[in-house]
């Protein structure tokens, strides 16, 4: 997820679901990138989200 903002604007990124993990870019200022991973899904399709710079980013994972 790419973040575009003013050079002095601080931001954070966090997962809203246990199966989504922010792996890089949990915080920053100015432009940046957030990387995340998702746990394997052996059940039904699931939907979750991240909050990045105050915005909700939807994550949808199909069943295996």
PyMOL Python script that loads the backbone (N, CA, C, O; Angstrom):
from pymol import cmd

cmd.read_pdbstr("""\
ATOM      1  N   UNK A   1       0.865  -1.161   0.000  1.00  0.00           N
ATOM      2  CA  UNK A   1       0.000   0.000   0.000  1.00  0.00           C
ATOM      3  C   UNK A   1       0.908   1.219   0.000  1.00  0.00           C
ATOM      4  O   UNK A   1       1.761   1.352   0.878  1.00  0.00           O
ATOM      5  N   UNK A   2       0.740   2.108  -0.966  1.00  0.00           N
ATOM      6  CA  UNK A   2       1.541   3.319  -1.036  1.00  0.00           C
ATOM      7  C   UNK A   2       0.851   4.462  -0.303  1.00  0.00           C
ATOM      8  O   UNK A   2      -0.367   4.620  -0.380  1.00  0.00           O
ATOM      9  N   UNK A   3       1.650   5.258   0.410  1.00  0.00           N
ATOM     10  CA  UNK A   3       1.150   6.429   1.127  1.00  0.00           C
ATOM     11  C   UNK A   3       1.748   7.662   0.476  1.00  0.00           C
ATOM     12  O   UNK A   3       2.962   7.754   0.296  1.00  0.00           O
ATOM     13  N   UNK A   4       0.890   8.609   0.125  1.00  0.00           N
ATOM     14  CA  UNK A   4       1.346   9.880  -0.447  1.00  0.00           C
ATOM     15  C   UNK A   4       0.804  11.013   0.408  1.00  0.00           C
ATOM     16  O   UNK A   4      -0.408  11.203   0.507  1.00  0.00           O
ATOM     17  N   UNK A   5       1.703  11.759   1.021  1.00  0.00           N
ATOM     18  CA  UNK A   5       1.299  12.850   1.894  1.00  0.00           C
ATOM     19  C   UNK A   5       2.419  13.880   1.975  1.00  0.00           C
ATOM     20  O   UNK A   5       3.517  13.660   1.463  1.00  0.00           O
ATOM     21  N   UNK A   6       2.134  14.988   2.615  1.00  0.00           N
ATOM     22  CA  UNK A   6       3.150  16.025   2.779  1.00  0.00           C
ATOM     23  C   UNK A   6       4.355  15.515   3.551  1.00  0.00           C
ATOM     24  O   UNK A   6       4.235  14.594   4.359  1.00  0.00           O
ATOM     25  N   UNK A   7       5.517  16.110   3.304  1.00  0.00           N
ATOM     26  CA  UNK A   7       6.767  15.596   3.866  1.00  0.00           C
ATOM     27  C   UNK A   7       6.814  15.626   5.391  1.00  0.00           C
ATOM     28  O   UNK A   7       7.572  14.861   5.987  1.00  0.00           O
ATOM     29  N   UNK A   8       6.039  16.474   6.033  1.00  0.00           N
ATOM     30  CA  UNK A   8       6.059  16.552   7.495  1.00  0.00           C
ATOM     31  C   UNK A   8       4.845  15.881   8.138  1.00  0.00           C
ATOM     32  O   UNK A   8       4.685  15.934   9.357  1.00  0.00           O
ATOM     33  N   UNK A   9       4.005  15.260   7.343  1.00  0.00           N
ATOM     34  CA  UNK A   9       2.798  14.619   7.857  1.00  0.00           C
ATOM     35  C   UNK A   9       3.113  13.194   8.324  1.00  0.00           C
ATOM     36  O   UNK A   9       3.492  12.340   7.521  1.00  0.00           O
ATOM     37  N   UNK A  10       2.955  12.948   9.620  1.00  0.00           N
ATOM     38  CA  UNK A  10       3.206  11.615  10.171  1.00  0.00           C
ATOM     39  C   UNK A  10       1.989  10.720   9.951  1.00  0.00           C
ATOM     40  O   UNK A  10       0.857  11.202   9.929  1.00  0.00           O
ATOM     41  N   UNK A  11       2.221   9.425   9.788  1.00  0.00           N
ATOM     42  CA  UNK A  11       1.143   8.468   9.595  1.00  0.00           C
ATOM     43  C   UNK A  11       1.530   7.128  10.219  1.00  0.00           C
ATOM     44  O   UNK A  11       2.705   6.865  10.475  1.00  0.00           O
ATOM     45  N   UNK A  12       0.533   6.294  10.457  1.00  0.00           N
ATOM     46  CA  UNK A  12       0.753   4.948  10.972  1.00  0.00           C
ATOM     47  C   UNK A  12      -0.079   3.958  10.167  1.00  0.00           C
ATOM     48  O   UNK A  12      -1.009   4.336   9.454  1.00  0.00           O
ATOM     49  N   UNK A  13       0.270   2.701  10.296  1.00  0.00           N
ATOM     50  CA  UNK A  13      -0.482   1.614   9.658  1.00  0.00           C
ATOM     51  C   UNK A  13      -0.660   0.507  10.675  1.00  0.00           C
ATOM     52  O   UNK A  13       0.275   0.153  11.393  1.00  0.00           O
ATOM     53  N   UNK A  14      -1.871  -0.042  10.733  1.00  0.00           N
ATOM     54  CA  UNK A  14      -2.118  -1.153  11.650  1.00  0.00           C
ATOM     55  C   UNK A  14      -3.151  -2.089  11.061  1.00  0.00           C
ATOM     56  O   UNK A  14      -4.023  -1.687  10.290  1.00  0.00           O
ATOM     57  N   UNK A  15      -3.031  -3.335  11.440  1.00  0.00           N
ATOM     58  CA  UNK A  15      -3.994  -4.344  11.036  1.00  0.00           C
ATOM     59  C   UNK A  15      -5.204  -4.269  11.945  1.00  0.00           C
ATOM     60  O   UNK A  15      -5.076  -3.987  13.136  1.00  0.00           O
ATOM     61  N   UNK A  16      -6.368  -4.518  11.393  1.00  0.00           N
ATOM     62  CA  UNK A  16      -7.598  -4.585  12.176  1.00  0.00           C
ATOM     63  C   UNK A  16      -8.067  -6.013  12.393  1.00  0.00           C
ATOM     64  O   UNK A  16      -9.126  -6.238  12.980  1.00  0.00           O
ATOM     65  N   UNK A  17      -7.276  -6.992  11.919  1.00  0.00           N
ATOM     66  CA  UNK A  17      -7.647  -8.398  12.027  1.00  0.00           C
ATOM     67  C   UNK A  17      -6.412  -9.230  12.338  1.00  0.00           C
ATOM     68  O   UNK A  17      -5.317  -8.929  11.863  1.00  0.00           O
ATOM     69  N   UNK A  18      -6.590 -10.270  13.133  1.00  0.00           N
ATOM     70  CA  UNK A  18      -5.460 -11.087  13.599  1.00  0.00           C
ATOM     71  C   UNK A  18      -4.736 -11.829  12.481  1.00  0.00           C
ATOM     72  O   UNK A  18      -3.565 -12.173  12.638  1.00  0.00           O
ATOM     73  N   UNK A  19      -5.398 -12.083  11.363  1.00  0.00           N
ATOM     74  CA  UNK A  19      -4.778 -12.845  10.278  1.00  0.00           C
ATOM     75  C   UNK A  19      -4.029 -11.968   9.279  1.00  0.00           C
ATOM     76  O   UNK A  19      -3.459 -12.473   8.312  1.00  0.00           O
ATOM     77  N   UNK A  20      -4.028 -10.665   9.510  1.00  0.00           N
ATOM     78  CA  UNK A  20      -3.295  -9.712   8.672  1.00  0.00           C
ATOM     79  C   UNK A  20      -2.175  -9.106   9.521  1.00  0.00           C
ATOM     80  O   UNK A  20      -2.422  -8.635  10.631  1.00  0.00           O
ATOM     81  N   UNK A  21      -0.953  -9.119   9.002  1.00  0.00           N
ATOM     82  CA  UNK A  21       0.192  -8.595   9.738  1.00  0.00           C
ATOM     83  C   UNK A  21       0.907  -7.534   8.916  1.00  0.00           C
ATOM     84  O   UNK A  21       1.251  -7.777   7.759  1.00  0.00           O
ATOM     85  N   UNK A  22       1.134  -6.363   9.497  1.00  0.00           N
ATOM     86  CA  UNK A  22       1.951  -5.335   8.852  1.00  0.00           C
ATOM     87  C   UNK A  22       3.401  -5.768   9.018  1.00  0.00           C
ATOM     88  O   UNK A  22       3.881  -5.929  10.140  1.00  0.00           O
ATOM     89  N   UNK A  23       4.103  -5.958   7.895  1.00  0.00           N
ATOM     90  CA  UNK A  23       5.472  -6.464   7.938  1.00  0.00           C
ATOM     91  C   UNK A  23       6.517  -5.374   7.719  1.00  0.00           C
ATOM     92  O   UNK A  23       7.687  -5.573   8.048  1.00  0.00           O
ATOM     93  N   UNK A  24       6.123  -4.235   7.175  1.00  0.00           N
ATOM     94  CA  UNK A  24       7.048  -3.108   6.967  1.00  0.00           C
ATOM     95  C   UNK A  24       6.234  -1.837   6.802  1.00  0.00           C
ATOM     96  O   UNK A  24       5.123  -1.865   6.273  1.00  0.00           O
ATOM     97  N   UNK A  25       6.788  -0.730   7.253  1.00  0.00           N
ATOM     98  CA  UNK A  25       6.127   0.554   7.083  1.00  0.00           C
ATOM     99  C   UNK A  25       4.993   0.793   8.057  1.00  0.00           C
ATOM    100  O   UNK A  25       3.966   1.356   7.678  1.00  0.00           O
ATOM    101  N   UNK A  26       5.155   0.375   9.317  1.00  0.00           N
ATOM    102  CA  UNK A  26       4.098   0.567  10.308  1.00  0.00           C
ATOM    103  C   UNK A  26       3.917   2.036  10.677  1.00  0.00           C
ATOM    104  O   UNK A  26       2.876   2.416  11.213  1.00  0.00           O
ATOM    105  N   UNK A  27       4.915   2.858  10.396  1.00  0.00           N
ATOM    106  CA  UNK A  27       4.784   4.296  10.629  1.00  0.00           C
ATOM    107  C   UNK A  27       5.791   5.032   9.763  1.00  0.00           C
ATOM    108  O   UNK A  27       6.767   4.455   9.282  1.00  0.00           O
ATOM    109  N   UNK A  28       5.534   6.306   9.577  1.00  0.00           N
ATOM    110  CA  UNK A  28       6.438   7.110   8.775  1.00  0.00           C
ATOM    111  C   UNK A  28       5.944   8.534   8.690  1.00  0.00           C
ATOM    112  O   UNK A  28       4.968   8.908   9.339  1.00  0.00           O
ATOM    113  N   UNK A  29       6.618   9.317   7.892  1.00  0.00           N
ATOM    114  CA  UNK A  29       6.166  10.670   7.581  1.00  0.00           C
ATOM    115  C   UNK A  29       6.506  10.934   6.130  1.00  0.00           C
ATOM    116  O   UNK A  29       7.509  10.446   5.610  1.00  0.00           O
ATOM    117  N   UNK A  30       5.661  11.708   5.490  1.00  0.00           N
ATOM    118  CA  UNK A  30       5.825  11.908   4.058  1.00  0.00           C
ATOM    119  C   UNK A  30       5.418  10.659   3.296  1.00  0.00           C
ATOM    120  O   UNK A  30       4.695   9.809   3.815  1.00  0.00           O
ATOM    121  N   UNK A  31       5.886  10.558   2.068  1.00  0.00           N
ATOM    122  CA  UNK A  31       5.547   9.406   1.234  1.00  0.00           C
ATOM    123  C   UNK A  31       6.189   8.140   1.778  1.00  0.00           C
ATOM    124  O   UNK A  31       7.269   8.188   2.365  1.00  0.00           O
ATOM    125  N   UNK A  32       5.528   7.016   1.585  1.00  0.00           N
ATOM    126  CA  UNK A  32       6.086   5.751   2.049  1.00  0.00           C
ATOM    127  C   UNK A  32       5.281   4.585   1.528  1.00  0.00           C
ATOM    128  O   UNK A  32       4.372   4.747   0.714  1.00  0.00           O
ATOM    129  N   UNK A  33       5.632   3.407   2.010  1.00  0.00           N
ATOM    130  CA  UNK A  33       4.949   2.187   1.603  1.00  0.00           C
ATOM    131  C   UNK A  33       4.713   1.306   2.818  1.00  0.00           C
ATOM    132  O   UNK A  33       5.534   1.245   3.733  1.00  0.00           O
ATOM    133  N   UNK A  34       3.592   0.637   2.807  1.00  0.00           N
ATOM    134  CA  UNK A  34       3.244  -0.324   3.852  1.00  0.00           C
ATOM    135  C   UNK A  34       3.176  -1.699   3.198  1.00  0.00           C
ATOM    136  O   UNK A  34       2.532  -1.874   2.163  1.00  0.00           O
ATOM    137  N   UNK A  35       3.832  -2.652   3.798  1.00  0.00           N
ATOM    138  CA  UNK A  35       3.780  -4.029   3.307  1.00  0.00           C
ATOM    139  C   UNK A  35       3.085  -4.869   4.369  1.00  0.00           C
ATOM    140  O   UNK A  35       3.234  -4.635   5.568  1.00  0.00           O
ATOM    141  N   UNK A  36       2.319  -5.855   3.902  1.00  0.00           N
ATOM    142  CA  UNK A  36       1.613  -6.706   4.835  1.00  0.00           C
ATOM    143  C   UNK A  36       1.539  -8.125   4.295  1.00  0.00           C
ATOM    144  O   UNK A  36       1.705  -8.358   3.097  1.00  0.00           O
ATOM    145  N   UNK A  37       1.289  -9.063   5.190  1.00  0.00           N
ATOM    146  CA  UNK A  37       1.104 -10.450   4.794  1.00  0.00           C
ATOM    147  C   UNK A  37      -0.178 -10.962   5.432  1.00  0.00           C
ATOM    148  O   UNK A  37      -0.677 -10.399   6.407  1.00  0.00           O
ATOM    149  N   UNK A  38      -0.694 -12.031   4.864  1.00  0.00           N
ATOM    150  CA  UNK A  38      -1.901 -12.644   5.403  1.00  0.00           C
ATOM    151  C   UNK A  38      -1.615 -14.113   5.705  1.00  0.00           C
ATOM    152  O   UNK A  38      -0.868 -14.773   4.982  1.00  0.00           O
ATOM    153  N   UNK A  39      -2.215 -14.612   6.777  1.00  0.00           N
ATOM    154  CA  UNK A  39      -2.056 -16.016   7.143  1.00  0.00           C
ATOM    155  C   UNK A  39      -2.820 -16.886   6.158  1.00  0.00           C
ATOM    156  O   UNK A  39      -3.786 -16.444   5.536  1.00  0.00           O
ATOM    157  N   UNK A  40      -2.375 -18.125   6.027  1.00  0.00           N
ATOM    158  CA  UNK A  40      -3.064 -19.076   5.149  1.00  0.00           C
ATOM    159  C   UNK A  40      -4.512 -19.235   5.603  1.00  0.00           C
ATOM    160  O   UNK A  40      -4.820 -19.173   6.793  1.00  0.00           O
ATOM    161  N   UNK A  41      -5.379 -19.440   4.638  1.00  0.00           N
ATOM    162  CA  UNK A  41      -6.810 -19.563   4.919  1.00  0.00           C
ATOM    163  C   UNK A  41      -7.302 -20.926   4.453  1.00  0.00           C
ATOM    164  O   UNK A  41      -7.340 -21.202   3.254  1.00  0.00           O
ATOM    165  N   UNK A  42      -7.675 -21.769   5.395  1.00  0.00           N
ATOM    166  CA  UNK A  42      -8.199 -23.085   5.019  1.00  0.00           C
ATOM    167  C   UNK A  42      -9.717 -23.141   5.173  1.00  0.00           C
ATOM    168  O   UNK A  42     -10.329 -24.191   4.974  1.00  0.00           O
ATOM    169  N   UNK A  43     -10.320 -22.009   5.529  1.00  0.00           N
ATOM    170  CA  UNK A  43     -11.768 -21.956   5.722  1.00  0.00           C
ATOM    171  C   UNK A  43     -12.456 -21.193   4.611  1.00  0.00           C
ATOM    172  O   UNK A  43     -12.010 -21.185   3.464  1.00  0.00           O
ATOM    173  N   UNK A  44     -13.551 -20.553   4.976  1.00  0.00           N
ATOM    174  CA  UNK A  44     -14.337 -19.785   4.009  1.00  0.00           C
ATOM    175  C   UNK A  44     -13.649 -18.463   3.672  1.00  0.00           C
ATOM    176  O   UNK A  44     -12.740 -18.020   4.374  1.00  0.00           O
ATOM    177  N   UNK A  45     -14.101 -17.850   2.587  1.00  0.00           N
ATOM    178  CA  UNK A  45     -13.634 -16.529   2.199  1.00  0.00           C
ATOM    179  C   UNK A  45     -13.761 -15.599   3.390  1.00  0.00           C
ATOM    180  O   UNK A  45     -14.751 -15.643   4.120  1.00  0.00           O
ATOM    181  N   UNK A  46     -12.734 -14.740   3.589  1.00  0.00           N
ATOM    182  CA  UNK A  46     -12.802 -13.808   4.710  1.00  0.00           C
ATOM    183  C   UNK A  46     -12.415 -12.409   4.264  1.00  0.00           C
ATOM    184  O   UNK A  46     -11.670 -12.216   3.303  1.00  0.00           O
ATOM    185  N   UNK A  47     -12.938 -11.461   4.984  1.00  0.00           N
ATOM    186  CA  UNK A  47     -12.688 -10.053   4.690  1.00  0.00           C
ATOM    187  C   UNK A  47     -12.155  -9.381   5.941  1.00  0.00           C
ATOM    188  O   UNK A  47     -12.654  -9.613   7.043  1.00  0.00           O
ATOM    189  N   UNK A  48     -11.154  -8.559   5.769  1.00  0.00           N
ATOM    190  CA  UNK A  48     -10.560  -7.829   6.873  1.00  0.00           C
ATOM    191  C   UNK A  48     -10.092  -6.476   6.384  1.00  0.00           C
ATOM    192  O   UNK A  48     -10.448  -6.043   5.288  1.00  0.00           O
ATOM    193  N   UNK A  49      -9.286  -5.803   7.205  1.00  0.00           N
ATOM    194  CA  UNK A  49      -8.827  -4.483   6.789  1.00  0.00           C
ATOM    195  C   UNK A  49      -7.571  -4.053   7.537  1.00  0.00           C
ATOM    196  O   UNK A  49      -7.213  -4.590   8.585  1.00  0.00           O
ATOM    197  N   UNK A  50      -6.934  -3.070   6.951  1.00  0.00           N
ATOM    198  CA  UNK A  50      -5.832  -2.332   7.555  1.00  0.00           C
ATOM    199  C   UNK A  50      -6.295  -0.884   7.676  1.00  0.00           C
ATOM    200  O   UNK A  50      -7.147  -0.432   6.911  1.00  0.00           O
ATOM    201  N   UNK A  51      -5.736  -0.172   8.627  1.00  0.00           N
ATOM    202  CA  UNK A  51      -5.924   1.271   8.671  1.00  0.00           C
ATOM    203  C   UNK A  51      -4.569   1.883   8.361  1.00  0.00           C
ATOM    204  O   UNK A  51      -3.607   1.687   9.103  1.00  0.00           O
ATOM    205  N   UNK A  52      -4.497   2.620   7.272  1.00  0.00           N
ATOM    206  CA  UNK A  52      -3.252   3.216   6.808  1.00  0.00           C
ATOM    207  C   UNK A  52      -3.475   4.715   6.654  1.00  0.00           C
ATOM    208  O   UNK A  52      -4.315   5.147   5.864  1.00  0.00           O
ATOM    209  N   UNK A  53      -2.733   5.494   7.398  1.00  0.00           N
ATOM    210  CA  UNK A  53      -2.840   6.963   7.344  1.00  0.00           C
ATOM    211  C   UNK A  53      -4.294   7.419   7.506  1.00  0.00           C
ATOM    212  O   UNK A  53      -4.754   8.343   6.835  1.00  0.00           O
ATOM    213  N   UNK A  54      -4.995   6.750   8.408  1.00  0.00           N
ATOM    214  CA  UNK A  54      -6.376   7.115   8.692  1.00  0.00           C
ATOM    215  C   UNK A  54      -7.400   6.606   7.695  1.00  0.00           C
ATOM    216  O   UNK A  54      -8.593   6.869   7.843  1.00  0.00           O
ATOM    217  N   UNK A  55      -6.952   5.885   6.687  1.00  0.00           N
ATOM    218  CA  UNK A  55      -7.850   5.361   5.667  1.00  0.00           C
ATOM    219  C   UNK A  55      -7.964   3.832   5.816  1.00  0.00           C
ATOM    220  O   UNK A  55      -6.991   3.163   6.165  1.00  0.00           O
ATOM    221  N   UNK A  56      -9.142   3.299   5.553  1.00  0.00           N
ATOM    222  CA  UNK A  56      -9.351   1.860   5.626  1.00  0.00           C
ATOM    223  C   UNK A  56      -8.996   1.217   4.288  1.00  0.00           C
ATOM    224  O   UNK A  56      -9.441   1.662   3.230  1.00  0.00           O
ATOM    225  N   UNK A  57      -8.193   0.170   4.358  1.00  0.00           N
ATOM    226  CA  UNK A  57      -7.798  -0.604   3.179  1.00  0.00           C
ATOM    227  C   UNK A  57      -8.397  -1.989   3.334  1.00  0.00           C
ATOM    228  O   UNK A  57      -8.051  -2.710   4.271  1.00  0.00           O
ATOM    229  N   UNK A  58      -9.291  -2.375   2.431  1.00  0.00           N
ATOM    230  CA  UNK A  58      -9.952  -3.676   2.507  1.00  0.00           C
ATOM    231  C   UNK A  58      -9.009  -4.780   2.034  1.00  0.00           C
ATOM    232  O   UNK A  58      -8.245  -4.601   1.086  1.00  0.00           O
ATOM    233  N   UNK A  59      -9.080  -5.926   2.718  1.00  0.00           N
ATOM    234  CA  UNK A  59      -8.327  -7.111   2.344  1.00  0.00           C
ATOM    235  C   UNK A  59      -9.326  -8.265   2.255  1.00  0.00           C
ATOM    236  O   UNK A  59     -10.029  -8.555   3.223  1.00  0.00           O
ATOM    237  N   UNK A  60      -9.388  -8.918   1.102  1.00  0.00           N
ATOM    238  CA  UNK A  60     -10.296 -10.046   0.900  1.00  0.00           C
ATOM    239  C   UNK A  60      -9.444 -11.252   0.528  1.00  0.00           C
ATOM    240  O   UNK A  60      -8.602 -11.181  -0.368  1.00  0.00           O
ATOM    241  N   UNK A  61      -9.676 -12.360   1.229  1.00  0.00           N
ATOM    242  CA  UNK A  61      -8.919 -13.572   0.962  1.00  0.00           C
ATOM    243  C   UNK A  61      -9.898 -14.710   0.684  1.00  0.00           C
ATOM    244  O   UNK A  61     -10.729 -15.048   1.527  1.00  0.00           O
ATOM    245  N   UNK A  62      -9.790 -15.294  -0.506  1.00  0.00           N
ATOM    246  CA  UNK A  62     -10.635 -16.422  -0.874  1.00  0.00           C
ATOM    247  C   UNK A  62     -10.243 -17.653  -0.073  1.00  0.00           C
ATOM    248  O   UNK A  62      -9.151 -17.728   0.490  1.00  0.00           O
ATOM    249  N   UNK A  63     -11.144 -18.602  -0.034  1.00  0.00           N
ATOM    250  CA  UNK A  63     -10.844 -19.879   0.622  1.00  0.00           C
ATOM    251  C   UNK A  63      -9.893 -20.670  -0.246  1.00  0.00           C
ATOM    252  O   UNK A  63      -9.752 -20.409  -1.441  1.00  0.00           O
ATOM    253  N   UNK A  64      -9.250 -21.632   0.365  1.00  0.00           N
ATOM    254  CA  UNK A  64      -8.308 -22.453  -0.396  1.00  0.00           C
ATOM    255  C   UNK A  64      -8.995 -23.669  -0.928  1.00  0.00           C
ATOM    256  O   UNK A  64      -8.368 -24.489  -1.598  1.00  0.00           O
TER     257      UNK A  64
END
""", "prot")
cmd.dss("prot")
cmd.show_as("cartoon", "prot")
cmd.util.cbc("prot")
cmd.orient("prot")
